[in-house]
Amino acid sequence: MRVRIGAIDMLRGLTIAAMILVNNPGSWGTIYAPLAHASWHGYTPTDLVFPFFICIVGMAIYIVYKDYKTVSATALRKLFIRSIKIIGLGLILSIFLPVPPFLKAFESWRFPGVLQRIGLVFGITSLLFLYLKPKTLYILGIALLLLYWVWLGYIPLPDGSSPTFERAANNWANYLDLQILGSHMWKKDYDPEGLLSTIPAITSCISGIWMAQQLLYKQWKNLLLFGFGALAVGHTWDFIFPINKALWSSSFVCVTSGWAAICLALLYYLMDIKQIRFGKLFQAVGMNALIIFFASGFIAKSFYRLKIGDQSIHGYLYAQLQDILPLASKTQSLVYALLVLSFYLSLGWILYKKKIFIKV
């Protein structure tokens, strides 16, 4: 029987809200530092958002598939179709234009992306969970982090040059993306959702499986122990394998999974142990997380392309806000993002009240 854990729904809703908030500033040039990604090494609160969602995907995998005794062809087909749907939604966001010709030129298509990574990691990790024993799965997760570290840090590139963790062509993750994806990347020299960095993202998802398992057996204190331990390991590892979201470095997996575990434990303690009821709005959003995130990306992209006079819809709306609220530029940008977020929180609440749950 599938169960719902309030703390997981809450964490999912908060994570989606954070994604929308950081993705919709009034101006990308005026953002408070915590709402921007680290320039390369290191991490900010914003860098926690995507790995939190990957962990939550792992939690969902455990809850959905934990009672499967055998793996049927029907289950595999549903798993495969769902993975493809999520990847497909990501590709639509990447290539869609709200004006004719409605699709970008093929040479400018970006193949990787946030939803593409979610779909791919979901599919691979689900298969691993279904076919491996839990202990084997967790050992594999650790092994992937070690393998990734050795690969990026110690294996020479084909031309014999030494690898680096910097944003350069002799970084293994960037090198493979350039060789395989070519121009179909976010930047000309790297992609934060590239191919090789998907390997450690699988471990982020596996950590979410373990977290959900602990909660189902009410072992929330184990989450705190794991969280602080993972933070210690990640920050120690940072000295030789820098914390880096774009590379999804092994140290990055440790610190982000650590923070996710701590946040989940605290939410579980407040909501399920102390029975303190709060944040129903975020839980409601968490029940339609993927479709709300997709809608926010689709509408935002359209607002940047469609015009009101000689301004984009986004530019026009932001200009109106600036006239109404003459605040400091960073504050104005944040207020705009909060207004956008309030719209999607309202949408999530309406869907919840009408009992509309859109599954991808």
C-alpha positions, 0 to 999 in steps of 0.5 A: 500500500502506498503511503503519504508522509507529510514531511516529504510532501512538505519538502517537495513543495518547499523545493519546488517553491524555491526552484520557482523563486530563484528562476524568476527574478525581476532582473538577472543582474540584480539578485541577492547572493543567496538566490544565485548559484555559486560561480563555480566551486562552492555552493549557495542555498540556491545550489541545494534546490535541484539536488533536494529534488533529486533526493525527493525523487528517490524518496518517491521511488522507495514509497512507490516500489517498496512492496514490489515482490516481482518486476512485471513487464507492465511495471517496467513499461510504466516506469520507462514511459514515465521516464520518457515523459519527464525527459520529453517535457524538458526537451519541450521547454528547451526547444519551444518558442511561443512565436513562429516558427515555434521551434528553435533551429536544431543546431541551437537545441539544448539536449540536457536540462533539469527535467531531462536529468530528473527523468533519466535519474528516475529511470536508472535509479528505479531499475537499480532499486527494483533489481538490487538488494538495499545493501547492494544499492547503497554500496553501489551509490558510494562506489559511484562517488568514488569512481567519479572522483577517480575518473575526474581527478586522476585519469588522463584525457585522450591527448595525455593531458592531466585532468582538472576540476576547473571550467576548462576543456581538460575537465572530463565532464566538460570534455565528454559533453563537448565531444558527444553533445557539441553545440547542444549544451547550455554553454559552449564549454560546459553544461550543468546537467551534462552526461558524465555528471549524471552518474553522481546524481544517481547517488543523490537519488539513492540517498533519497531512497535511504531517507524514505526507508528511515522515515517509514520505520520512524528512524528520523534520528538516523537522518540527523546522524546521516546528515551531519556525517555527510556534511562532515565528509563532503566538506572534508572531501572538498579539499581534494574534490571541490564542492561543485554543482556544475560538475555534481562533484562527489563532495557536492552530493555529500553536502546536499544529501546531508542538508536534505536529510537534516531538513527532512528530519526536522520537518518530520519531527515537527509534523509527524512527531509533534503533530504541529500542522503548518505549511498546508499550502506547500504540501498542496504544491508538492502534490503537483510538483512536476507539472507546476514546475513545468508550467512555471518554466513554460510561462516564464519562457513565453513571457520573455519572448512575447511582446507588449509594445516594444517590451517583453511581457516580463519586462513590461510587468517588471517595469510596472512593479518598479513604478509602483514600488520604488525600492532598491533594485535587488529588493524589487527583483526579489518582490517580483519573484515572490509575486510570481511564486505566489501565483504558482502557490495559488495554482497549486492550492486550487488544484489541490482543493479541486482534487486534481493531481496531474501525474507525469 
